[in-house]
Amino acid sequence: EHVIAKQFFPANGLYRGDLIIVPACTECNREKGRVEEVVSIFLPYVSSGAAAKMVIEERIMSTLRKNERLKNIYLKSIRITYGYNEFGKLVKISRFNFDDETQQYFPQWAEFVIRGLYREHAGENVPTSHQAKIRRFVKSEHVKFWRDWVNSHVNSLSAVKAKGEVRYQFSLGNTSVSSAWIINVYDTTIFALTHDVQDTALLKQIEEFAVQSFFGG
């Protein structure tokens, strides 16, 4: 199964040719598909890049015409407001405002991504005694803390996929923190770690940071 599904990217080999594939059981694959089909109709809107525009124009609109479930989720998440453009003209502005039910898909998807990347780079599943913790920091000093923390490890590595639309940096360990991640998909950045549920020293420090919801705030 693709760790990040092909549907997130334009339908050509430049973007889809190097996407990571890892083994997955039928149940996990089915649940991941249910979650990521929702995330994939929203995430490209975060970016103003050419790849995201291609996905919006060539896939998302077509998907919404064919899939009633996704169409309903999409429509209930749109909020219309008005504002002035750079020419001083009053224009209609569409924004996304997610309810709790829709919001939950984003951290669920992020955890699937983290576990898939861990399998790819560690060569095994996340230990059963460990859990994944996803965060999106509000303050720049908290982002700096996390980047410095990941960089401080001698085995810190980085990778680029999908013609630069996916970038991530990570470190793997054999202690209570088994991995730490900074992942950017389009222009959304995920900060995450996998850690022993019995050892919460680093987690406690992170919990003291001001955080916002995973997809905006």
Disulfide bonds with the S-S distance in Angstrom:
none
